[in-house]
Amino acid sequence: MEVSIEPTPVRLLRDHPDKEEAMKYVLLIHQGDAPTPYDQEGWGRLSEGERQEISKAYMEINEVPGVSPGIQLAAPDAATTVRVEDGKALTTDGPFVAVKEALGGWLVFEADDIDAAIELASRIPAARLGGGVEIRPVVEW
């Protein structure tokens, strides 16, 4: 018995949405010079109201439709970097990049277009306090 398989998938009528699916973006939050609770000196220069405003802004962002809250990372000095040389794993205390460039956290955002992701990124406190937010489209296989 010989079986023939089509090279392209067969789709039934109404088996796909009429409009294109929203794109997923990962927003990588680079703290840069933005004050964080890990930097007691920088965080201490902010008023209690400013610290509360920053916390509130992050909570509001996590409630935006399409946002899958990510994870806040520990301070860069808690990192361990692994490299493999000659088949051996070598570890170094600390981040791979300069602390100023270290990743502070991330979130996933499902949006219709890059403009929506840019608007959301501009609301992330780190973006206006000395850091930056890198937006990368998610490649789904």
C-alpha positions as CSV (number, residue, x, y, z in Angstrom):
1,M,0.0,0.0,0.0
2,E,1.4,3.4,-1.0
3,V,0.6,6.5,1.0
4,S,0.9,9.9,-0.6
5,I,1.4,13.0,1.7
6,E,0.8,16.5,0.4
7,P,3.8,18.8,0.7
8,T,1.6,21.6,2.0
9,P,-0.8,21.3,4.9
10,V,-4.5,20.9,4.1
11,R,-6.7,23.5,5.7
12,L,-10.4,23.3,6.0
13,L,-12.6,26.2,5.2
14,R,-12.9,28.5,8.2
15,D,-9.8,26.8,9.7
16,H,-8.0,30.1,9.9
17,P,-8.8,33.6,11.1
18,D,-10.0,36.2,8.6
19,K,-7.5,38.7,9.9
20,E,-3.8,38.3,10.5
21,E,-2.8,37.3,14.1
22,A,-1.3,39.8,16.4
23,M,2.5,39.8,16.6
24,K,4.3,38.9,19.8
25,Y,7.1,41.1,21.0
26,V,9.5,40.7,23.8
27,L,10.3,43.9,25.6
28,L,13.8,43.6,27.2
29,I,14.2,46.1,30.0
30,H,17.8,47.4,30.3
31,Q,18.1,49.3,33.6
32,G,21.1,51.4,32.6
33,D,21.3,54.3,35.1
34,A,17.6,54.0,36.1
35,P,17.4,53.9,39.9
36,T,16.2,50.5,41.3
37,P,15.8,49.1,44.8
38,Y,19.1,47.2,44.2
39,D,20.9,50.6,44.0
40,Q,20.2,52.0,47.4
41,E,22.0,55.2,46.7
42,G,20.1,55.9,43.5
43,W,16.8,54.6,44.9
44,G,17.3,56.7,48.0
45,R,17.5,59.9,45.9
46,L,13.9,59.4,44.9
47,S,11.1,60.6,47.0
48,E,8.7,58.1,48.4
49,G,6.1,59.4,46.0
50,E,8.4,58.8,43.0
51,R,9.2,55.3,44.2
52,Q,5.5,54.5,44.5
53,E,4.9,56.0,41.0
54,I,7.5,53.7,39.5
55,S,6.0,50.7,41.2
56,K,2.5,51.7,40.1
57,A,3.6,52.2,36.5
58,Y,5.1,48.6,36.4
59,M,1.9,47.2,37.9
60,E,-0.3,49.1,35.3
61,I,1.9,47.8,32.4
62,N,1.4,44.2,33.6
63,E,-2.4,44.8,33.4
64,V,-2.4,46.0,29.8
65,P,-4.3,43.6,27.5
66,G,-1.9,41.5,25.5
67,V,0.9,41.8,28.1
68,S,2.2,38.6,29.7
69,P,4.2,39.8,32.6
70,G,7.8,38.7,32.6
71,I,10.2,38.2,35.4
72,Q,12.2,40.8,37.3
73,L,15.8,39.7,37.5
74,A,18.1,39.9,40.5
75,A,20.9,42.5,40.5
76,P,23.6,41.9,37.9
77,D,26.2,41.1,40.6
78,A,24.1,38.0,41.4
79,A,24.7,36.6,37.9
80,T,27.0,33.7,37.0
81,T,28.3,33.7,33.4
82,V,29.1,30.4,31.8
83,R,31.5,29.9,28.8
84,V,32.7,26.7,27.3
85,E,36.3,26.3,26.3
86,D,37.9,23.1,25.1
87,G,34.7,21.3,26.2
88,K,35.0,22.5,29.8
89,A,32.4,24.8,31.4
90,L,34.1,27.9,32.9
91,T,32.1,30.1,35.3
92,T,32.6,33.8,36.2
93,D,30.8,35.6,38.9
94,G,28.9,38.6,37.5
95,P,27.2,39.4,34.2
96,F,28.6,38.9,30.7
97,V,28.0,42.6,29.8
98,A,28.9,45.8,31.7
99,V,26.5,46.3,34.6
100,K,25.1,49.4,33.0
101,E,24.0,47.3,30.0
102,A,22.6,44.4,32.1
103,L,19.1,43.2,31.6
104,G,16.7,44.0,34.4
105,G,13.7,42.0,33.2
106,W,11.3,41.4,30.4
107,L,7.7,41.0,29.3
108,V,5.9,39.6,26.3
109,F,3.4,41.8,24.5
110,E,1.0,40.7,21.9
111,A,0.0,43.6,19.7
112,D,-1.3,44.5,16.3
113,D,1.9,46.3,15.3
114,I,5.3,47.7,16.4
115,D,3.8,51.1,17.1
116,A,1.7,49.6,20.0
117,A,4.9,47.9,21.3
118,I,6.8,51.2,21.1
119,E,4.0,53.0,23.0
120,L,4.0,50.4,25.7
121,A,7.9,50.5,25.9
122,S,7.8,54.3,26.4
123,R,5.6,53.7,29.5
124,I,8.2,51.5,31.2
125,P,9.9,53.6,33.9
126,A,13.4,52.4,33.1
127,A,13.1,53.9,29.6
128,R,12.7,57.4,31.0
129,L,15.0,57.1,34.0
130,G,18.3,56.3,32.3
131,G,17.7,52.8,30.9
132,G,16.2,51.6,27.7
133,V,13.7,49.0,26.4
134,E,14.7,46.8,23.5
135,I,11.7,45.5,21.4
136,R,12.2,42.2,19.6
137,P,9.6,40.3,17.5
138,V,9.1,36.8,18.6
139,V,9.8,34.2,15.9
140,E,7.3,31.3,16.2
141,W,8.1,28.0,14.6
